[in-house]
Amino acid sequence: MKKLTTQTAVVAMLLFTMLLPHTLSAQTDIDALMMSKNEFCIGPMYSYSSWKNYWEGTRKRDNQNLGTVSTKMLSVMGNYGISKTLSVLFSTSYVKTKASAGTLQGLDGIQDLSLFLKWRPFQTKLGNGKLSLLGIAGVSVPLTNYTPDYLPLSIGLHSKTALGRLMVDYKWKDFFATASATYLLRDNIKIDRESYYTTEMHNTHEVEMPDASNYNFRAGFRNQRWIAEAVVNIWTTLGGFDITRNNMPFPSNKMNATTIGANFKYVLPPLPQLSIVAGGNTTVAGRNVGQATTVYGSVFYILDFSRKSTSTAPTLKAN
Amino acid sequence: MKKINFYFVIVLATATMAITACNKDIEGRTDNIPALTPSNIDLNAGTWKPVLLTSPSEFAVAAPGATNTPDYVAQINEIKSWQANLTSDEKKIVQYWSAGAVLRWNEILRELVAKHNLPPYQNEDGTYPIPSASNPLAYPQFPFANPPYAARAYAYVAAAQYDALIAAWYYKTLYNRAAPYKVDSTLKVLIPKSDLPSYPSEDAVLAGVATEMMKLLFPGDQDFIQQKAEEHKRARIIAGANVRSDIEAGEALGKAVAQKFVARARGDRAGAAVGNAALWKQMADECTEKGETPWISLETPKRPPMLPLFGKVKPFLFDSLTVIALRPGPPPSTSSAEMKAEVEEVYYQTSHPTREKMRIIDFWSDGAGTYTPPGHWMSIAAEDFIRKNFSEVRWARNMALLAMTEMDAAIVCWDAKFTYFNPRPCQMNPNIKTLTGVPNFPSYISGHSTFSGAAAKILGHLIPERAAAYEAMADEAARSRFYAGIHYNKSDCGVGLVVGRSVGDYAIQRAKTDGAE
């Protein structure tokens, strides 16, 4: 047995984490940060989301037979710098749901695998700051055959998706603003039932999933050591139908949500490969979704696979 | 670098194309089935035994005009003028209805049940509003098409359609008017030709019955139903299958027969099945007096039990005394070791759900927002009937047998539920978390099991080569309720299947003597 170095210990810990039946929600596909070439950033993320009130169509209500619905999520996210303008990212999550009241049992399991390519084809000086354009392409596939037809307690919607995202980032001194627009394609899903009613009867297992769009705005402070940002996110389902009065939700509902939140990242001075991320958001407007408040925390570690050395300073480039 | 960017673009483009290329359009299992071509037109069906009609000629149908009159020629020309300018919508309507009108009306009815199968939201004070037939569009919309309501709705429509078709077949053979395409060989026909006389139109009979019955059962959906009926009648004219006088005579006959069923429905005691607060309390008290733990609603706020007097509704296949004779013995006492063991079994089951059990639970859940277990069995039956190429009248007869079985199964099951008022497993042990919604009525005996045992029995008689498959489905449906944690395995599901099969036997007795076999 060779001696355990700090680095291999961390790798072992991370691998162990990945083997746990859990997963993540990646944030890094939606920010403007790039990795350095041959650097690999990986870490677990834990998030807790809950709601008591929800929108049944546009009508806001609670449900004493559900109480508070919570979702715990443990994710693993990774980000590898192919070059300084191209990264590949992945994330996967273990999800556990629960209703605090009523008789319905929560579910848990491994959810989806997401893969993204993040490309920064263009960067230029503009005024006193720097303007970057980014393009992100992603796909996600369910990793297990969990049921989507048990909302609001199913662990996901079980749809294969693909997204394209355009992003603009402007940084001036240590301040920045980022805006992105995303189009998400969603493949049809299959449910266990032979028929279901939306606004009409469908005598099939298959459910047509509406596509979705997402707009994300973030701004704040960003340097090598710190990030502090405020985030607004607007998710819109392009199609779908409203939950009818006192009915259960369905995967192809028109689910819309606007959230506001904040994120913080801190790079540890004594161990610059290690960063701590924490954040949260809350839903300020919605349709056919819970009025969720989410908090999350994460630890990321950067491994340098470049031939040079392992002693370089940390890098999630804060350009 | 350049190379990497190039690969990136390729990957992006491929991923995008792969997803956009997948066709999102979904075809329902019966959307594009071929036109019905009966293997036997059942020309003698006018002699089959009706459900309510005293004779097939109870409602008069006037003799049709001769096919050589100017009036008839004008009706042929109406078909020709439709056919001269067919739109794609019109072709689609013809294709849709040609698959079989009993099938299509059954599907429409299932759709309305699913739309209306939603429990009302509570009032501010924690009570629940009751839907009102006289104000069907106000919230909560009428009806709440829960399983007993749905079972009864399917039965009335199916039985009325069957009786009306017996009358139609009687007049078809009596008057023997040839189909338009036999009178005028130049006429285009958009559906398979048939030797069945065309007056009165069997399709119009079915549309007439459906519209009339649905005024009673789904009074808030008249626009939808009328539109379907208009399309149905027009499809037959466009297709060259019927002239207008065939349609008019058929529709009038259908409506007249339906009236007889409407009158029965108004007096079958279903209207009083909701009960009242005093009755709900009395049922619980009687249970307590016997030393048993009475059922309580597990919803918040507590919802009154679903249709506690549905067990008093007048059945189709037997009389009300037989309902009591079919009532199973009591479940294990709520304080017995046997019951404790059954509760423990449910707790263990729900603590170890597997994906396969989840699939079974979901497949048979048939809960809120669905066409209910009787509707699920209609769907199973319909897809097998399609393969059998039954005539419309045999379709109607078989659907009526199944639907009456399901209604009577609901009556017998509800009689047991409210006789014993037995609590659900998760009332006995609040640690039990269910994998589907807990139905808001007593546990013993399982509705799914009773419906499924009954349906499997009559369907196995109608399509003997599928009997074993139906039995296996019924077993799985029953088991699904135990897996979900909402029923005891042995007492609720096991006894439910047995009682259901006994109800099914009555349907088989009827089937053997109705003249159709």
HADDOCK unambig.tbl for C-alpha pairs under 7 A between the chains (distance, minus, plus):
assign (segid A and resid 64 and name CA) (segid B and resid 300 and name CA) 5.71 0.50 0.50
assign (segid A and resid 65 and name CA) (segid B and resid 299 and name CA) 6.22 0.50 0.50
assign (segid A and resid 65 and name CA) (segid B and resid 300 and name CA) 5.87 0.50 0.50
assign (segid A and resid 103 and name CA) (segid B and resid 433 and name CA) 5.09 0.50 0.50
assign (segid A and resid 103 and name CA) (segid B and resid 434 and name CA) 5.71 0.50 0.50
assign (segid A and resid 104 and name CA) (segid B and resid 433 and name CA) 5.47 0.50 0.50
assign (segid A and resid 104 and name CA) (segid B and resid 434 and name CA) 4.94 0.50 0.50
assign (segid A and resid 104 and name CA) (segid B and resid 435 and name CA) 5.96 0.50 0.50
assign (segid A and resid 104 and name CA) (segid B and resid 436 and name CA) 6.60 0.50 0.50
assign (segid A and resid 104 and name CA) (segid B and resid 437 and name CA) 6.63 0.50 0.50
assign (segid A and resid 105 and name CA) (segid B and resid 433 and name CA) 4.74 0.50 0.50
assign (segid A and resid 105 and name CA) (segid B and resid 434 and name CA) 5.35 0.50 0.50
assign (segid A and resid 105 and name CA) (segid B and resid 435 and name CA) 5.70 0.50 0.50
assign (segid A and resid 137 and name CA) (segid B and resid 12 and name CA) 6.10 0.50 0.50
assign (segid A and resid 162 and name CA) (segid B and resid 16 and name CA) 6.84 0.50 0.50
assign (segid A and resid 162 and name CA) (segid B and resid 19 and name CA) 6.96 0.50 0.50
assign (segid A and resid 187 and name CA) (segid B and resid 19 and name CA) 6.98 0.50 0.50
assign (segid A and resid 188 and name CA) (segid B and resid 24 and name CA) 6.42 0.50 0.50
assign (segid A and resid 192 and name CA) (segid B and resid 359 and name CA) 5.65 0.50 0.50
assign (segid A and resid 192 and name CA) (segid B and resid 362 and name CA) 5.77 0.50 0.50
assign (segid A and resid 192 and name CA) (segid B and resid 363 and name CA) 5.22 0.50 0.50
assign (segid A and resid 193 and name CA) (segid B and resid 362 and name CA) 5.99 0.50 0.50
assign (segid A and resid 193 and name CA) (segid B and resid 363 and name CA) 4.45 0.50 0.50
assign (segid A and resid 194 and name CA) (segid B and resid 363 and name CA) 6.87 0.50 0.50
assign (segid A and resid 196 and name CA) (segid B and resid 370 and name CA) 6.45 0.50 0.50
assign (segid A and resid 197 and name CA) (segid B and resid 114 and name CA) 6.40 0.50 0.50
assign (segid A and resid 197 and name CA) (segid B and resid 115 and name CA) 6.92 0.50 0.50
assign (segid A and resid 197 and name CA) (segid B and resid 369 and name CA) 6.78 0.50 0.50
assign (segid A and resid 197 and name CA) (segid B and resid 370 and name CA) 6.69 0.50 0.50
assign (segid A and resid 200 and name CA) (segid B and resid 111 and name CA) 6.89 0.50 0.50
assign (segid A and resid 201 and name CA) (segid B and resid 111 and name CA) 5.38 0.50 0.50
assign (segid A and resid 202 and name CA) (segid B and resid 28 and name CA) 6.09 0.50 0.50
assign (segid A and resid 203 and name CA) (segid B and resid 28 and name CA) 4.77 0.50 0.50
assign (segid A and resid 203 and name CA) (segid B and resid 29 and name CA) 5.86 0.50 0.50
assign (segid A and resid 204 and name CA) (segid B and resid 28 and name CA) 5.10 0.50 0.50
assign (segid A and resid 204 and name CA) (segid B and resid 29 and name CA) 6.07 0.50 0.50
assign (segid A and resid 206 and name CA) (segid B and resid 26 and name CA) 6.85 0.50 0.50
assign (segid A and resid 208 and name CA) (segid B and resid 24 and name CA) 6.23 0.50 0.50
assign (segid A and resid 246 and name CA) (segid B and resid 118 and name CA) 6.81 0.50 0.50
assign (segid A and resid 246 and name CA) (segid B and resid 119 and name CA) 6.93 0.50 0.50
assign (segid A and resid 246 and name CA) (segid B and resid 120 and name CA) 6.75 0.50 0.50
assign (segid A and resid 246 and name CA) (segid B and resid 121 and name CA) 5.83 0.50 0.50
assign (segid A and resid 247 and name CA) (segid B and resid 118 and name CA) 6.35 0.50 0.50
assign (segid A and resid 247 and name CA) (segid B and resid 369 and name CA) 6.78 0.50 0.50
